[in-house]
C-alpha cells in the first residue's frame, strides 16, 4: 500500500510536471503571440501615424492650394470687376461720343441744307439745252427737253417783264427749250406788272366739246412745271383771269389746248425773318404748326378708314385697292410739289406755310 501510494504520488507529480510543461509551452506560445501581436499593432500604429501625418500634410497642402485658389479667384474677380468698370466707362464714353457725333452730323446736315438752299435761292434761271448720243441710232439720243416732248405741238403765248434783263434772258432760255421739244411759241409779248417768278396757265374750255383740249393743256402745264422745278426755277400754276380776277374761258388769251406762260422778275427771298416782322413770323409759325397737325390727323383718319375698307375686301379686291391707294398718294405728292412755287427754302421764312 505504501509502495502503491508512493507510486501514485510519483505518477501524480509526473503528470503534474507534464501538464505544467504543456502549460508552460502554451504560455510561451501565448507570450510569443502577444509579443508578435504587440509588434504588429505597434507597426500598424506607426504606419497609421505615418499615414495620418501624410494625410495631415496633404490636407494642409490642399488647404493651402484652396486658399491660393481662393486668393487667385478673388484677385481674378477684382480684376474682372475693374475690367467691367472700365468696360462700363468705355461704353459710357462711346455712347457720349456717338451722341456728340450725331449732334455734329445733324448740325452738318442742317448747315449743308442751309447752304444748298442759299445756292438754290440765288441760282440764275438758266435752262441748258443739251443732247447726248446713244450710238448710231439718233432716235435714241437723250436731251434736256425729253420731259416736254410728249406734249410736242402745244401752242404757247409768252409774256415777260419788259424792263428786267434777267427776266428777258430767262424767257429766252425757256422759249428755246420749248422750241427744242417741238412746242410752238405763238407770240412773245413784253409787259409790266407781272408777278414774281413764272406762272403757267392752261386753256380753260368754254364748252363740253373742248374738255379734251383742256385736259391736254392741263397735262402740258404740269409737265412744264415739273420741268422748271427740276432746274430749281420758282414756278407755279395759275388761272387765266382778267382785271376783275374772273377766269377767262376759251381762246381769248390762251391758245386752244395750249398755255399762257408769264415770266416775272426773279423772286425776292427773305432768308431770315427780320426783327421788325417777329410778331408776324411767330403767328405764321403757329399757323404752319396748326396746318401740319391737321394734315397729320387727316392722314391718320384716312389710314384708319383704308384699313377698315381692306378688311371687307377679298384678296383680289385688296390688291386693286392698294394699287389705287398708291396711285392716289403719288398724285397727291405730285400735286403738292407742283403747288409749291419754289424749291427754295429760306432759313427762317416769314410765311413758312406758304407754297
LINWO-V355174 format. One record per pair of residues at least 12 apart in sequence whose C-alpha atoms are under 10 Angstrom apart, sorted by sequence separation. I is the first residue (numbers start at 1). J is the second residue. D is the distance in Angstrom with one decimal. If there is no record, write none. Layout:
I_J_D ; I_J_D
This chain:
130_142_8.4 ; 131_143_4.1 ; 132_144_8.9 ; 159_171_8.3 ; 160_172_9.6 ; 202_214_7.3 ; 203_215_8.7 ; 224_236_9.9 ; 225_237_7.6 ; 240_252_9.8 ; 241_253_9.2 ; 309_321_9.0 ; 310_322_8.5 ; 343_355_9.3 ; 130_143_5.5 ; 131_144_6.5 ; 158_171_8.1 ; 175_188_9.0 ; 202_215_9.1 ; 203_216_8.9 ; 204_217_8.4 ; 224_237_9.9 ; 240_253_7.6 ; 341_354_9.0 ; 342_355_7.2 ; 129_143_7.5 ; 130_144_5.4 ; 131_145_8.8 ; 202_216_9.1 ; 203_217_5.9 ; 204_218_9.0 ; 222_236_9.5 ; 240_254_7.7 ; 340_354_8.2 ; 341_355_5.6 ; 129_144_5.7 ; 130_145_8.1 ; 131_146_9.6 ; 202_217_5.4 ; 203_218_7.5 ; 221_236_9.7 ; 222_237_8.2 ; 306_321_8.9 ; 340_355_4.3 ; 128_144_7.4 ; 129_145_7.3 ; 158_174_9.8 ; 172_188_9.7 ; 201_217_8.9 ; 202_218_5.8 ; 221_237_7.8 ; 306_322_9.0 ; 339_355_6.6 ; 127_144_8.5 ; 128_145_9.5 ; 158_175_8.3 ; 171_188_9.0 ; 201_218_8.5 ; 202_219_9.0 ; 221_238_9.9 ; 338_355_9.5 ; 127_145_9.5 ; 200_218_9.8 ; 202_220_8.1 ; 203_221_9.4 ; 337_355_9.2 ; 156_175_9.3 ; 202_221_6.2 ; 218_237_9.8 ; 240_259_9.4 ; 306_325_8.6 ; 336_355_8.8 ; 200_220_9.8 ; 201_221_7.1 ; 202_222_9.4 ; 240_260_7.8 ; 200_221_6.4 ; 201_222_10.0 ; 239_260_9.4 ; 240_261_10.0 ; 156_178_8.9 ; 168_190_8.6 ; 199_221_9.9 ; 200_222_8.7 ; 238_260_9.4 ; 155_178_9.7 ; 238_261_9.3 ; 154_178_9.1 ; 200_224_8.0 ; 237_261_9.7 ; 238_262_9.6 ; 153_178_9.8 ; 154_179_10.0 ; 200_225_7.4 ; 152_178_8.6 ; 153_179_9.5 ; 199_225_8.9 ; 235_261_10.0 ; 151_178_10.0 ; 152_179_8.9 ; 154_181_9.7 ; 155_182_9.7 ; 156_183_7.5 ; 157_184_8.6 ; 158_185_7.1 ; 162_189_8.4 ; 163_190_8.3 ; 171_198_9.4 ; 198_225_9.2 ; 235_262_9.7 ; 152_180_9.4 ; 153_181_8.7 ; 154_182_7.9 ; 155_183_6.2 ; 156_184_6.0 ; 157_185_6.0 ; 158_186_7.8 ; 159_187_8.4 ; 160_188_7.6 ; 161_189_8.8 ; 162_190_4.6 ; 163_191_8.5 ; 164_192_9.6 ; 170_198_9.6 ; 235_263_8.9 ; 148_177_8.7 ; 149_178_8.8 ; 152_181_6.1 ; 153_182_5.8 ; 154_183_5.0 ; 155_184_4.7 ; 156_185_4.9 ; 157_186_5.4 ; 158_187_6.0 ; 159_188_5.6 ; 160_189_6.5 ; 161_190_5.8 ; 162_191_5.2 ; 163_192_7.7 ; 167_196_9.7 ; 235_264_9.9 ; 148_178_7.4 ; 149_179_9.9 ; 151_181_8.2 ; 152_182_4.6 ; 153_183_4.8 ; 154_184_6.1 ; 155_185_6.0 ; 156_186_5.8 ; 157_187_5.2 ; 158_188_4.3 ; 159_189_4.8 ; 160_190_5.0 ; 161_191_5.3 ; 162_192_5.8 ; 167_197_8.9 ; 198_228_9.0 ; 145_176_9.9 ; 146_177_9.9 ; 148_179_9.9 ; 149_180_8.6 ; 150_181_8.5 ; 151_182_8.0 ; 152_183_5.0 ; 153_184_6.3 ; 154_185_8.6 ; 155_186_6.3 ; 156_187_7.5 ; 157_188_6.1 ; 158_189_6.1 ; 159_190_5.7 ; 160_191_5.9 ; 161_192_5.3 ; 162_193_9.0 ; 167_198_9.7 ; 145_177_6.3 ; 148_180_9.1 ; 149_181_4.9 ; 150_182_9.2 ; 151_183_7.4 ; 152_184_8.2 ; 153_185_9.8 ; 154_186_9.9 ; 155_187_9.5 ; 156_188_8.8 ; 157_189_8.1 ; 158_190_8.4 ; 159_191_6.4 ; 160_192_7.8 ; 161_193_7.2 ; 162_194_9.5 ; 234_266_8.3 ; 235_267_9.8 ; 144_177_8.1 ; 145_178_7.6 ; 148_181_5.8 ; 149_182_6.5 ; 158_191_10.0 ; 159_192_9.2 ; 160_193_9.5 ; 161_194_6.4 ; 233_266_9.4 ; 234_267_7.5 ; 145_179_9.3 ; 146_180_9.3 ; 147_181_8.4 ; 148_182_8.3 ; 149_183_8.0 ; 160_194_7.5 ; 161_195_9.0 ; 233_267_9.8 ; 145_180_6.8 ; 146_181_6.9 ; 148_183_8.4 ; 159_194_8.6 ; 160_195_10.0 ; 161_196_9.3 ; 198_233_7.9 ; 199_234_8.9 ; 200_235_7.4 ; 201_236_9.0 ; 202_237_8.5 ; 204_239_8.7 ; 224_259_9.8 ; 144_180_9.1 ; 145_181_5.5 ; 197_233_7.9 ; 198_234_6.4 ; 199_235_5.7 ; 200_236_6.3 ; 201_237_6.2 ; 202_238_8.0 ; 203_239_8.9 ; 204_240_8.0 ; 214_250_9.6 ; 143_180_9.3 ; 144_181_8.9 ; 145_182_9.3 ; 197_234_5.5 ; 198_235_4.5 ; 199_236_5.2 ; 200_237_5.0 ; 201_238_5.0 ; 202_239_7.2 ; 203_240_7.9 ; 220_257_8.9 ; 221_258_8.5 ; 224_261_9.8 ; 143_181_9.1 ; 160_198_9.0 ; 196_234_8.7 ; 197_235_5.8 ; 198_236_6.5 ; 199_237_5.7 ; 200_238_5.6 ; 201_239_5.3 ; 202_240_7.4 ; 217_255_9.5 ; 219_257_9.9 ; 220_258_7.8 ; 221_259_6.9 ; 159_198_9.9 ; 196_235_9.1 ; 197_236_8.0 ; 198_237_8.6 ; 199_238_5.8 ; 200_239_8.0 ; 201_240_5.7 ; 217_256_8.3 ; 218_257_8.4 ; 220_259_7.9 ; 221_260_9.2 ; 126_166_9.9 ; 159_199_9.9 ; 198_238_9.4 ; 199_239_8.8 ; 200_240_9.0 ; 201_241_9.3 ; 210_250_8.6 ; 216_256_9.9 ; 217_257_4.8 ; 218_258_8.6 ; 221_261_9.2 ; 125_166_8.0 ; 199_240_9.9 ; 216_257_6.2 ; 217_258_5.2 ; 218_259_8.6 ; 124_166_8.4 ; 125_167_8.4 ; 158_200_9.9 ; 206_248_9.0 ; 207_249_9.0 ; 213_255_9.9 ; 214_256_8.0 ; 215_257_7.8 ; 216_258_8.1 ; 217_259_6.6 ; 126_169_8.2 ; 127_170_8.1 ; 204_247_8.3 ; 205_248_9.3 ; 206_249_5.3 ; 207_250_8.4 ; 213_256_6.6 ; 214_257_5.6 ; 125_169_8.2 ; 126_170_6.3 ; 129_173_8.7 ; 157_201_10.0 ; 204_248_7.3 ; 205_249_5.7 ; 206_250_5.2 ; 213_257_4.3 ; 214_258_8.1 ; 124_169_9.9 ; 125_170_5.6 ; 126_171_9.5 ; 127_172_9.5 ; 128_173_7.8 ; 129_174_9.9 ; 156_201_9.8 ; 203_248_8.9 ; 204_249_5.0 ; 205_250_5.3 ; 206_251_8.9 ; 212_257_8.0 ; 213_258_7.9 ; 214_259_9.9 ; 124_170_8.6 ; 125_171_9.2 ; 126_172_9.4 ; 127_173_5.7 ; 128_174_9.6 ; 156_202_9.3 ; 178_224_9.1 ; 203_249_7.4 ; 204_250_5.9 ; 205_251_8.3 ; 210_256_8.4 ; 211_257_9.1 ; 126_173_6.3 ; 127_174_6.7 ; 129_176_8.1 ; 130_177_9.8 ; 203_250_6.9 ; 204_251_8.1 ; 210_257_8.3 ; 125_173_8.2 ; 126_174_8.2 ; 127_175_9.8 ; 128_176_9.6 ; 129_177_6.6 ; 203_251_7.3 ; 125_174_9.2 ; 127_176_8.7 ; 128_177_8.3 ; 203_252_9.7 ; 127_177_7.2 ; 130_180_9.9 ; 174_224_9.9 ; 203_253_8.6 ; 204_254_8.1 ; 129_180_8.2 ; 203_254_5.6 ; 204_255_9.6 ; 205_256_8.3 ; 202_254_7.1 ; 203_255_6.6 ; 204_256_8.5 ; 205_257_8.5 ; 201_254_8.1 ; 202_255_8.7 ; 203_256_6.3 ; 204_257_8.2 ; 174_228_8.8 ; 202_256_9.3 ; 203_257_5.5 ; 204_258_9.3 ; 202_257_7.5 ; 203_258_5.6 ; 204_259_9.6 ; 202_258_6.1 ; 203_259_5.9 ; 201_258_8.7 ; 202_259_4.4 ; 203_260_7.9 ; 201_259_5.6 ; 202_260_6.3 ; 200_259_6.9 ; 201_260_5.1 ; 202_261_8.6 ; 200_260_6.2 ; 201_261_6.3 ; 199_260_8.3 ; 200_261_4.8 ; 201_262_8.2 ; 292_353_8.8 ; 154_216_8.9 ; 155_217_9.3 ; 199_261_5.9 ; 200_262_6.6 ; 291_353_7.9 ; 154_217_7.8 ; 170_233_9.8 ; 198_261_7.1 ; 199_262_5.2 ; 200_263_8.9 ; 285_348_9.7 ; 288_351_8.2 ; 289_352_9.4 ; 290_353_9.8 ; 198_262_5.7 ; 199_263_6.6 ; 285_349_8.9 ; 287_351_9.3 ; 288_352_6.4 ; 289_353_8.4 ; 151_216_8.2 ; 197_262_8.2 ; 198_263_4.5 ; 199_264_8.0 ; 284_349_9.0 ; 285_350_8.0 ; 287_352_8.9 ; 288_353_4.9 ; 151_217_8.9 ; 154_220_7.5 ; 196_262_9.3 ; 197_263_6.0 ; 198_264_5.9 ; 284_350_6.7 ; 285_351_7.4 ; 286_352_9.7 ; 287_353_7.5 ; 288_354_8.5 ; 154_221_9.9 ; 195_262_8.2 ; 196_263_7.6 ; 197_264_4.9 ; 198_265_8.4 ; 281_348_8.6 ; 283_350_9.1 ; 284_351_5.6 ; 285_352_6.4 ; 286_353_9.6 ; 151_219_8.1 ; 152_220_9.0 ; 194_262_7.2 ; 195_263_7.9 ; 196_264_4.5 ; 197_265_5.9 ; 198_266_8.8 ; 281_349_7.4 ; 282_350_8.2 ; 283_351_9.1 ; 284_352_6.7 ; 285_353_7.6 ; 150_219_9.8 ; 151_220_5.9 ; 186_255_8.4 ; 194_263_7.3 ; 195_264_5.3 ; 196_265_5.0 ; 197_266_5.6 ; 198_267_9.2 ; 281_350_4.6 ; 282_351_9.5 ; 284_353_7.2 ; 150_220_8.5 ; 151_221_9.5 ; 194_264_5.2 ; 195_265_7.5 ; 196_266_6.0 ; 197_267_5.4 ; 280_350_6.9 ; 281_351_6.7 ; 284_354_9.1 ; 149_220_9.7 ; 191_262_9.3 ; 193_264_8.0 ; 194_265_7.8 ; 195_266_9.6 ; 196_267_4.9 ; 197_268_9.1 ; 279_350_9.6 ; 280_351_8.4 ; 281_352_8.3 ; 125_197_9.9 ; 148_220_7.7 ; 151_223_8.3 ; 186_258_10.0 ; 188_260_10.0 ; 190_262_9.7 ; 191_263_9.7 ; 192_264_8.6 ; 193_265_9.5 ; 195_267_8.7 ; 196_268_7.8 ; 278_350_8.2 ; 148_221_9.8 ; 150_223_9.0 ; 151_224_9.6 ; 187_260_10.0 ; 188_261_9.4 ; 189_262_9.5 ; 190_263_9.6 ; 191_264_9.3 ; 192_265_10.0 ; 271_344_9.8 ; 273_346_9.2 ; 277_350_7.4 ; 148_222_10.0 ; 149_223_9.5 ; 184_258_9.4 ; 185_259_9.8 ; 186_260_10.0 ; 188_262_9.7 ; 271_345_8.2 ; 272_346_7.0 ; 273_347_8.5 ; 274_348_9.2 ; 148_223_6.3 ; 183_258_9.7 ; 185_260_9.9 ; 267_342_9.3 ; 269_344_8.4 ; 270_345_9.9 ; 271_346_4.5 ; 272_347_5.9 ; 273_348_5.6 ; 274_349_9.4 ; 147_223_6.9 ; 148_224_6.8 ; 269_345_9.0 ; 270_346_6.8 ; 271_347_5.3 ; 272_348_4.7 ; 273_349_5.7 ; 274_350_8.4 ; 147_224_8.2 ; 269_346_7.2 ; 270_347_8.6 ; 271_348_5.9 ; 272_349_6.1 ; 273_350_5.4 ; 148_226_9.5 ; 270_348_8.1 ; 271_349_6.2 ; 272_350_7.8 ; 273_351_9.1 ; 147_226_8.5 ; 148_227_7.5 ; 270_349_6.6 ; 271_350_8.8 ; 147_227_6.8 ; 269_349_8.6 ; 270_350_7.8 ; 146_227_9.5 ; 270_351_10.0 ; 145_227_8.3 ; 144_227_9.4 ; 175_261_9.9 ; 174_261_9.7 ; 174_263_9.3 ; 171_261_9.3 ; 171_262_8.8 ; 171_263_6.4 ; 170_263_7.7 ; 171_264_9.1 ; 170_264_9.4 ; 168_263_8.3 ; 170_265_9.2 ; 157_253_8.2 ; 158_254_9.9 ; 167_263_6.6 ; 168_264_9.1 ; 170_266_9.2 ; 157_254_6.9 ; 167_264_6.4 ; 168_265_8.8 ; 156_254_7.6 ; 157_255_7.3 ; 166_264_9.7 ; 167_265_5.3 ; 155_254_8.7 ; 156_255_6.8 ; 166_265_7.3 ; 167_266_6.8 ; 127_227_9.7 ; 155_255_6.2 ; 156_256_9.6 ; 164_264_8.8 ; 165_265_9.0 ; 166_266_7.5 ; 127_228_8.4 ; 154_255_8.9 ; 155_256_7.8 ; 156_257_9.3 ; 157_258_8.2 ; 158_259_8.6 ; 159_260_7.7 ; 160_261_8.3 ; 161_262_8.3 ; 162_263_9.8 ; 164_265_6.8 ; 236_337_9.6 ; 237_338_7.3 ; 238_339_9.7 ; 126_228_9.8 ; 154_256_9.0 ; 155_257_7.4 ; 156_258_5.7 ; 157_259_6.5 ; 158_260_6.0 ; 159_261_6.3 ; 160_262_5.7 ; 161_263_6.5 ; 162_264_9.1 ; 163_265_9.4 ; 164_266_9.2 ; 236_338_6.6 ; 237_339_6.8 ; 125_228_9.4 ; 128_231_9.3 ; 154_257_7.1 ; 155_258_4.8 ; 156_259_4.9 ; 157_260_4.9 ; 158_261_5.1 ; 159_262_4.7 ; 160_263_4.6 ; 161_264_5.3 ; 162_265_9.5 ; 235_338_8.4 ; 236_339_6.2 ; 237_340_8.9 ; 127_231_7.1 ; 153_257_9.9 ; 154_258_5.5 ; 155_259_6.5 ; 156_260_5.7 ; 157_261_6.4 ; 158_262_6.1 ; 159_263_6.2 ; 160_264_5.9 ; 161_265_6.5 ; 235_339_8.9 ; 236_340_6.5 ; 237_341_8.0 ; 126_231_7.9 ; 127_232_9.9 ; 153_258_9.1 ; 154_259_7.7 ; 155_260_8.7 ; 156_261_7.0 ; 157_262_8.6 ; 158_263_7.9 ; 159_264_8.5 ; 160_265_8.3 ; 235_340_7.8 ; 236_341_4.5 ; 125_231_8.1 ; 126_232_9.4 ; 127_233_9.3 ; 234_340_8.4 ; 235_341_4.9 ; 236_342_7.7 ; 124_231_9.9 ; 125_232_8.0 ; 126_233_8.5 ; 151_258_10.0 ; 234_341_5.2 ; 235_342_6.2 ; 123_231_9.4 ; 124_232_9.2 ; 125_233_6.3 ; 226_334_8.8 ; 229_337_8.6 ; 233_341_8.5 ; 234_342_4.1 ; 235_343_9.2 ; 123_232_7.8 ; 124_233_8.6 ; 125_234_8.9 ; 229_338_8.2 ; 233_342_6.5 ; 234_343_6.8 ; 122_232_9.9 ; 123_233_8.6 ; 232_342_7.1 ; 233_343_7.4 ; 234_344_7.6 ; 120_231_9.3 ; 121_232_8.3 ; 226_337_8.3 ; 229_340_9.2 ; 232_343_5.9 ; 233_344_8.7 ; 120_232_6.5 ; 121_233_9.0 ; 222_334_9.1 ; 225_337_9.2 ; 226_338_6.8 ; 229_341_8.6 ; 231_343_9.3 ; 232_344_7.5 ; 120_233_8.7 ; 121_234_8.9 ; 222_335_9.1 ; 225_338_6.4 ; 229_342_7.2 ; 230_343_8.9 ; 120_234_9.8 ; 224_338_9.9 ; 225_339_9.2 ; 228_342_9.6 ; 229_343_6.9 ; 223_338_9.6 ; 225_340_9.9 ; 222_338_7.2 ; 225_341_9.2 ; 221_338_9.9 ; 236_355_9.0 ; 125_266_8.1 ; 124_266_8.7 ; 199_341_8.8 ; 123_266_10.0 ; 198_341_8.5 ; 122_266_9.2 ; 197_341_8.1 ; 198_342_9.8 ; 121_266_9.8 ; 122_267_9.6 ; 197_342_8.8 ; 121_267_8.8 ; 122_268_9.4 ; 121_268_8.8 ; 122_269_8.7 ; 121_269_7.0 ; 121_270_9.7 ; 121_271_8.9 ; 118_269_9.7 ; 118_271_8.1 ; 117_271_9.4 ; 114_271_9.8 ; 121_342_8.6 ; 123_344_9.7 ; 120_342_9.4 ; 121_343_8.0 ; 122_344_8.7 ; 120_343_7.4 ; 121_344_5.0 ; 120_344_5.8 ; 121_345_7.4 ; 119_344_8.7 ; 120_345_8.3 ; 121_346_7.7 ; 117_343_8.2 ; 118_344_7.8 ; 120_346_9.8 ; 117_344_5.8 ; 118_345_8.0 ; 116_344_9.0 ; 117_345_5.6 ; 118_346_7.3 ; 116_345_9.2 ; 117_346_6.7 ; 118_347_8.3 ; 117_347_7.9 ; 114_345_8.2 ; 113_345_9.1 ; 114_346_7.9 ; 115_347_9.5 ; 114_347_6.5 ; 113_347_9.2 ; 110_347_9.9
